[in-house]
Amino acid sequence: DSPTQRVGNAPISAFDTVQHALPMLSLGNAFSEEELRDFHQRLLTRLKLEEDAEIIYAAEPKLDGAAVSLMYEDGILVQGATRGDGSSGENITHNVRTIEAIPLRLMGKGHPRRLEVRGEVFMPKAGFNIYNYRARAAGEKTFVNPRNAAAGSLRQLDPKLTAQRPLDMYAYSVGFVEGGSMPSRHSEVINHLQEWGIKVCPERRVVSGIDG
């Protein structure tokens, strides 16, 4: 797990399949205030709450990148996988190890023996623009948009190519947990991940009600 050995794997010939211990479902989207309020109304109905009931939300932006599953055992990163069809994905461990935002070893103490961290790998716009500028100058192919750039970078068979891409990651939740426990409040789960050295979105808040 040496940080100087992040790019140690030889190119692979094909991706192995990984079965998710818990389904990795696609996140729902809301592109307008009306859609967001409809989501709030569905929560009130399904939780059998009154119209004026207060719901406390953990809020942060939904980044447009590629969802990944990171499995840690005894604090060591042992597997990275794509979301795939939700039940199974592709083993991209050799690529996620090249992303400096993803710790190879968790910091601190108290993390479960097996912990699945779920996050979004993305390419910041500044890095995207610099990469395309250099690619054009070298007469190489450029990326169409940051989202496709992130997803395509994770599916490289040669980790050296992925390491050249300016990728970042923010964790947004956990999946499978064994040999330990996590807080019941989502916001506290995210705080725990941050304490263990995992990057989380700085633009996050706990707010009251759908107006918040």
C-alpha positions, 0 to 999 in steps of 0.5 A, spaced: 500 500 500 505 504 498 503 511 495 509 510 491 507 504 488 500 506 485 502 504 478 504 497 479 500 492 475 501 490 468 496 491 463 490 486 463 487 483 457 480 483 460 476 485 466 473 480 471 466 481 474 465 483 481 458 481 484 456 486 489 455 484 496 449 489 496 446 491 490 449 498 487 443 501 485 443 508 480 441 514 484 435 518 482 435 525 479 432 531 480 433 537 475 428 542 477 425 544 484 418 541 482 422 534 481 425 535 488 418 537 491 415 531 488 421 527 491 419 530 498 412 529 497 413 521 496 417 521 502 411 524 506 407 519 503 411 512 504 413 514 511 406 516 513 407 523 515 403 529 516 404 534 510 407 539 515 412 534 518 419 536 518 424 532 515 432 533 516 436 532 509 443 531 508 444 535 502 450 535 497 451 536 489 450 530 485 456 529 481 456 527 474 462 522 473 462 514 474 460 510 480 465 506 484 465 501 489 471 500 494 472 495 498 477 495 504 479 489 509 482 491 515 483 498 513 487 496 506 484 497 499 483 490 496 478 491 490 475 497 486 469 495 482 464 499 477 456 499 478 455 495 472 448 493 472 447 494 479 448 486 481 455 486 478 460 490 475 467 490 473 473 489 477 477 496 476 482 495 482 488 496 478 485 503 475 482 506 482 489 504 485 492 510 481 487 515 483 491 519 489 484 521 492 483 514 493 487 512 500 490 505 499 490 504 507 485 508 511 487 512 517 485 512 524 481 507 528 474 504 529 473 502 521 469 495 520 473 489 518 470 489 511 467 496 509 465 498 502 465 505 500 461 508 494 463 514 491 463 518 484 470 518 480 470 525 476 474 529 472 474 536 474 473 541 469 480 544 470 484 538 469 479 536 463 481 543 460 488 542 461 488 534 459 485 536 452 490 542 451 496 538 451 492 532 447 491 537 442 498 540 442 500 533 441 496 531 436 492 526 440 485 525 441 481 529 446 475 528 450 468 530 449 466 532 456 468 530 463 463 525 464 465 521 459 473 522 460 472 519 467 468 513 465 473 511 460 479 512 464 476 507 469 475 502 463 483 502 461 486 495 461 493 499 462 493 502 469 499 507 466 494 510 462 489 511 467 494 514 472 495 520 466 488 522 467 486 528 472 481 524 476 478 525 483 473 522 487 468 524 493 465 518 497 457 519 498 455 513 502 457 506 504 455 499 502 456 492 505 459 493 512 462 487 516 465 486 523 463 493 525 458 498 525 457 505 522 452 511 525 445 511 523 445 518 521 448 519 514 451 525 515 455 522 521 457 516 516 460 521 511 464 524 517 467 518 519 469 516 512 472 523 512 476 522 518 479 515 515 482 519 510 476 518 504 475 524 500 468 527 501 464 533 498 466 539 501 459 542 499 455 538 504 450 540 509 444 538 514 438 542 512 431 542 515 425 541 510 425 541 503 426 548 503 433 547 506 
